[in-house]
Amino acid sequence: MDIYLVGGAVRDALLGYTPLEPHERDWVVVGATPQAMLDLGYRQVGRDFPVFLHPETGDEYALARTERKRGHGHTGFSIDCDPAVTLEEDLLRRDLTINAMAQTPDGDIVDPYGGRADLEARLLRHVSEAFTEDPLRVLRTARFAARFAHLGFRVAEETNALMAQIVADGELEHLSAERVWRELERALGERNPDVFVEVLRACGALQALLPEVEALFGVPQSVEYHPEVDTGVHTLLCLQQAVRLGGGSEVRFAALVHDLGKGITPQAEWPRHIAHERRGLPLVRAVCERLKAPNAYRELALAVCEHHLNCHRARELRGKTLLKLFQATGALRQPARFEQFLLACESDARGRTGREDEPYPQADYLRAALALVQDVDAAQFAAAGLEGKAIGEAIAAERTRRLEAHRAACAGG
């Protein structure tokens, strides 16, 4: 029995890279059987192929294996975990050369497929033609591109060609919504999620998975407000700003889909996009339903899509309209989510060529306005003798009064 450290831990150590979220160390075991692992106290957790948890560290140890394609999708494989399977055979089934290296207990690197050279060349390159057998690798490669773009990594031309072949063969259609969402969510958390979108677009996968986002590219906007003109480019810039402003994956997803309505603006109306925020709502719902996005992502994305223009115009809104904005975005009930809403809207405002550093005073204006009305509650009006519907009306009236005073004070200042 020989045990080797494999995968991301080897790659990142050679690269001198510290991941944003530390990952577990993965090991491969050559020359063992499931029973031998159990006899040593490991706990089996894999059903499709034998994976075991170390009795002390909890690290995952997988038996060396080979795979043979027998169906569609990322699960359509037959697995062979015979003790005769070699380390090189196990590494051959992996996706990218930089992920197909192993380290011996003595620290020596086993690199049969040129992973080290590709690290130095900053290339994301497939290990073998078997890359095309697993459509999930299209998304994984795009995600690694998003992770390492800041280090100069790019997808090798021949690998991009194989990704395009996977798309053309319709293999992406066999991926489950859960797996697609998982890769998208993880990609949104990387340093350059915009690169994930670009890589998918380059091989045709964006059209297959997120046609609503693909439709934004080539759609013009008014150069007065959008020097970058192209709506798809604007979306990528918004993603970059969401990262820069410290927005999490939910904010970044909202930035990705906030302008979907522009993708269906009639060409006769270009470059204007009147009411695009309302037209975009069914598209955002469709994306979230198709990918089975969690409710937190869905609710924030819909709020940003529908109300980002009102956020930009916040200082112009009358008290009654501003209160409606707070109610529609859940600001009074979920102030933390409202902060996410503000971040996404600021990402939209800054996601324009040459305007990345422009101030966004609307955010602080809205924060101050919200603080003014958060302490208005039923108790004070009940104490004054009001009941039922009258209390609700009094709360709304007092909040509106305070918001109007805030508006007037800021206008005067």
FENVEN-V432566 format. One record per residue. N is the residue number from 0. RES is the residue in one letter. OMEGA is omega in whole degrees, 0 to 359 (none if undefined). Layout:
N;RES;OMEGA + N;RES;OMEGA
This chain:
0;M;177 + 1;D;183 + 2;I;182 + 3;Y;169 + 4;L;184 + 5;V;169 + 6;G;189 + 7;G;181 + 8;A;178 + 9;V;181 + 10;R;185 + 11;D;178 + 12;A;179 + 13;L;182 + 14;L;185 + 15;G;186 + 16;Y;175 + 17;T;182 + 18;P;179 + 19;L;176 + 20;E;181 + 21;P;180 + 22;H;179 + 23;E;176 + 24;R;181 + 25;D;182 + 26;W;174 + 27;V;183 + 28;V;180 + 29;V;175 + 30;G;182 + 31;A;175 + 32;T;176 + 33;P;182 + 34;Q;179 + 35;A;178 + 36;M;179 + 37;L;180 + 38;D;179 + 39;L;177 + 40;G;176 + 41;Y;180 + 42;R;183 + 43;Q;179 + 44;V;182 + 45;G;177 + 46;R;181 + 47;D;175 + 48;F;187 + 49;P;172 + 50;V;186 + 51;F;176 + 52;L;179 + 53;H;184 + 54;P;182 + 55;E;185 + 56;T;184 + 57;G;177 + 58;D;180 + 59;E;176 + 60;Y;181 + 61;A;175 + 62;L;176 + 63;A;185 + 64;R;169 + 65;T;182 + 66;E;176 + 67;R;181 + 68;K;178 + 69;R;180 + 70;G;181 + 71;H;173 + 72;G;184 + 73;H;179 + 74;T;185 + 75;G;182 + 76;F;167 + 77;S;188 + 78;I;175 + 79;D;181 + 80;C;180 + 81;D;179 + 82;P;180 + 83;A;179 + 84;V;183 + 85;T;177 + 86;L;181 + 87;E;178 + 88;E;178 + 89;D;181 + 90;L;182 + 91;L;183 + 92;R;185 + 93;R;190 + 94;D;186 + 95;L;182 + 96;T;181 + 97;I;177 + 98;N;186 + 99;A;176 + 100;M;179 + 101;A;179 + 102;Q;179 + 103;T;177 + 104;P;180 + 105;D;179 + 106;G;178 + 107;D;181 + 108;I;174 + 109;V;188 + 110;D;185 + 111;P;188 + 112;Y;172 + 113;G;180 + 114;G;181 + 115;R;179 + 116;A;179 + 117;D;173 + 118;L;181 + 119;E;181 + 120;A;182 + 121;R;182 + 122;L;169 + 123;L;187 + 124;R;181 + 125;H;180 + 126;V;183 + 127;S;178 + 128;E;178 + 129;A;175 + 130;F;185 + 131;T;184 + 132;E;182 + 133;D;183 + 134;P;179 + 135;L;182 + 136;R;174 + 137;V;181 + 138;L;180 + 139;R;179 + 140;T;178 + 141;A;179 + 142;R;177 + 143;F;176 + 144;A;178 + 145;A;181 + 146;R;189 + 147;F;181 + 148;A;182 + 149;H;177 + 150;L;177 + 151;G;180 + 152;F;175 + 153;R;179 + 154;V;178 + 155;A;182 + 156;E;182 + 157;E;177 + 158;T;176 + 159;N;178 + 160;A;178 + 161;L;177 + 162;M;177 + 163;A;178 + 164;Q;178 + 165;I;179 + 166;V;182 + 167;A;180 + 168;D;179 + 169;G;184 + 170;E;180 + 171;L;180 + 172;E;182 + 173;H;177 + 174;L;178 + 175;S;178 + 176;A;182 + 177;E;181 + 178;R;178 + 179;V;180 + 180;W;182 + 181;R;179 + 182;E;178 + 183;L;181 + 184;E;179 + 185;R;179 + 186;A;178 + 187;L;180 + 188;G;180 + 189;E;183 + 190;R;184 + 191;N;180 + 192;P;177 + 193;D;178 + 194;V;175 + 195;F;179 + 196;V;182 + 197;E;180 + 198;V;177 + 199;L;181 + 200;R;184 + 201;A;181 + 202;C;179 + 203;G;184 + 204;A;180 + 205;L;178 + 206;Q;182 + 207;A;187 + 208;L;182 + 209;L;182 + 210;P;179 + 211;E;177 + 212;V;177 + 213;E;183 + 214;A;181 + 215;L;184 + 216;F;183 + 217;G;178 + 218;V;184 + 219;P;172 + 220;Q;180 + 221;S;181 + 222;V;179 + 223;E;181 + 224;Y;183 + 225;H;180 + 226;P;179 + 227;E;175 + 228;V;186 + 229;D;182 + 230;T;177 + 231;G;177 + 232;V;177 + 233;H;180 + 234;T;178 + 235;L;178 + 236;L;177 + 237;C;177 + 238;L;179 + 239;Q;180 + 240;Q;177 + 241;A;176 + 242;V;183 + 243;R;182 + 244;L;177 + 245;G;178 + 246;G;178 + 247;G;185 + 248;S;180 + 249;E;178 + 250;V;182 + 251;R;177 + 252;F;178 + 253;A;178 + 254;A;181 + 255;L;188 + 256;V;189 + 257;H;185 + 258;D;184 + 259;L;180 + 260;G;179 + 261;K;180 + 262;G;179 + 263;I;173 + 264;T;177 + 265;P;183 + 266;Q;180 + 267;A;181 + 268;E;180 + 269;W;2 + 270;P;178 + 271;R;181 + 272;H;182 + 273;I;178 + 274;A;180 + 275;H;181 + 276;E;178 + 277;R;178 + 278;R;182 + 279;G;185 + 280;L;179 + 281;P;180 + 282;L;177 + 283;V;178 + 284;R;181 + 285;A;179 + 286;V;182 + 287;C;179 + 288;E;182 + 289;R;182 + 290;L;181 + 291;K;179 + 292;A;177 + 293;P;183 + 294;N;182 + 295;A;177 + 296;Y;183 + 297;R;184 + 298;E;180 + 299;L;181 + 300;A;179 + 301;L;180 + 302;A;181 + 303;V;179 + 304;C;187 + 305;E;192 + 306;H;183 + 307;H;179 + 308;L;176 + 309;N;177 + 310;C;178 + 311;H;182 + 312;R;190 + 313;A;185 + 314;R;179 + 315;E;187 + 316;L;174 + 317;R;185 + 318;G;182 + 319;K;179 + 320;T;179 + 321;L;177 + 322;L;177 + 323;K;178 + 324;L;178 + 325;F;181 + 326;Q;183 + 327;A;181 + 328;T;179 + 329;G;186 + 330;A;184 + 331;L;181 + 332;R;184 + 333;Q;182 + 334;P;179 + 335;A;178 + 336;R;177 + 337;F;175 + 338;E;176 + 339;Q;178 + 340;F;181 + 341;L;179 + 342;L;180 + 343;A;179 + 344;C;177 + 345;E;176 + 346;S;178 + 347;D;182 + 348;A;181 + 349;R;183 + 350;G;181 + 351;R;184 + 352;T;179 + 353;G;183 + 354;R;184 + 355;E;184 + 356;D;178 + 357;E;179 + 358;P;177 + 359;Y;185 + 360;P;180 + 361;Q;183 + 362;A;180 + 363;D;177 + 364;Y;181 + 365;L;177 + 366;R;180 + 367;A;179 + 368;A;180 + 369;L;180 + 370;A;182 + 371;L;186 + 372;V;184 + 373;Q;183 + 374;D;176 + 375;V;182 + 376;D;187 + 377;A;188 + 378;A;184 + 379;Q;180 + 380;F;175 + 381;A;178 + 382;A;179 + 383;A;176 + 384;G;179 + 385;L;180 + 386;E;171 + 387;G;184 + 388;K;182 + 389;A;179 + 390;I;179 + 391;G;179 + 392;E;180 + 393;A;177 + 394;I;181 + 395;A;181 + 396;A;181 + 397;E;178 + 398;R;179 + 399;T;179 + 400;R;181 + 401;R;181 + 402;L;176 + 403;E;178 + 404;A;178 + 405;H;180 + 406;R;182 + 407;A;181 + 408;A;181 + 409;C;178 + 410;A;181 + 411;G;180 + 412;G;none
